[in-house]
């Protein structure tokens, strides 16, 4: 009985299940795919997935605040385009970075204004800006071929090596840590949770929910802009349609990591584990020589199973913590935060 | 004095009814666009161009009607595009093996409806959010047709009858079979939504699932039926598009879910559920198609198309919003 309750306690810690699934998958692939555990190959595919890790951070803020941002993928692509364009015109690398980040911020601001001030549904607004950003990139690439800057400084933004990892990966790590701290420790982060749990109670307790959402969309846009800069610097060429569909991978990753689309529940590191799960799955299947046409099916099934398991565990954790109130103050605390 | 008030009220009420109509904003926008185009662009109001527009809006119309039903019930179906692709593939492939047309179409319809049922069951019985469940079935459907065709378009299934069904050959003047089917489905669906118990329950479930359940409505069954209807209409769109394009590339349905959602929402359906009309879905489909047509006619480079579409989507929703606020304000003033 005592053992059972200990097991329950461990399962109830949020994120443990997806982490366990991730570890199991890594073990499975390292046994079945020869080159899976080679450091270079790991570094390579993690490096490729950095833009997704960066947009998922902003997306997590938006989803926890009870919103959704579908525009991040194509905003990332457009920011990659604008920053590379500026760099190709001969501007120094820091101007290109600023232009890329501000492209993202501009779209974040636009989303935020229409959603929070004009009160239009977030799904529709960000769907519209998805089109607008993707279209803007098409218009740019129709006029100018974005096939590479000569500025080595711009290229080095993403491809410097430090302690065996590329600067892209370091940027992603720093962003994850900083924004996780903001989300979990700062007053703004608490307001994000409160807004997502329920706008009315949050309003009653004196939180400006619209301003909180405004901030979340700005963060999402700004990070998409920065992700675009990194991608442009890494690829050093931008075509129309770049990063289209990233938003779906990011949303799927976040949901797999237990970020609730209903708002008010989740954390950055869990969303990252979810995204890592999806990218590792693709990489492993690729190395096993599975027909790439199956990937979409496997990813779809994974999302379904992941969400069902996550919901089951969450319900289990709730009943457990209400039944044995005295044993686990930790879960009760977590419940207070994430309910 | 009393009579006076009554009279002013009744005249107000007609004005209010027009102003408060959920589609007033978008109709006004369309009217302005059509008027401007008729004056400025001589090739716009020609018979040929009008039939072009109507033919081009058929596929999205089917999907948008299905999407509207799902949105009314408080759901969201991202899988319609890939369901359309799968059923188009089924129709084309079965026909190319010499199956009788009716049987092949029945298979396509059954598979479309089956995908819808699966969506509904996953969402209601497993409790997965609509967005995620249908996103997963979108991926699975697209993966299935890619794997099945190995990326090669399906072709060689066209026969004389299919040219009529696809609308490539007209039955009388500019009238084609798809047009008749759209009209029949629209009228039938509008009657179901407005005049039947099922329609009432759909709106009830979308407005407030808890109150609907308390009132004795089987919420799960209603939601599942909504998704089944959406799947069925996606299959009809699939059969139609296979005939219209005469080949089925595996990614034929890509992006259609977005057009369908956009059309339904432009037509006044709400992602919060409980709102939406068939006529709205058709107006939305018309708006999207007209936008594309106008872009082509006035010679804007086609690379601008996505920007204009996105702006029209946001603009139309803002216009609907503004008109309903305006209507509510005048209504209040009329009352006081």
Interface residues (C-beta under 8 A of the other chain):
Chain A: X68 X114 X118 X119 X120 X121 X123 X124 X125 X127 X128 X129 X130 X131 X132 X134 X135 X136 X138 X139 X142 X240 X248 X251 X252 X255 X261 X262 X291 X293 X294 X295 X296 X297 X298 X299 X300 X301 X303 X304 X307 X308 X311
Chain B: X76 X122 X126 X127 X128 X129 X131 X132 X133 X135 X136 X137 X138 X139 X140 X142 X143 X144 X146 X147 X150 X151 X258 X261 X262 X265 X270 X271 X272 X301 X303 X304 X305 X306 X307 X308 X309 X310 X311 X313 X314 X317 X318 X321
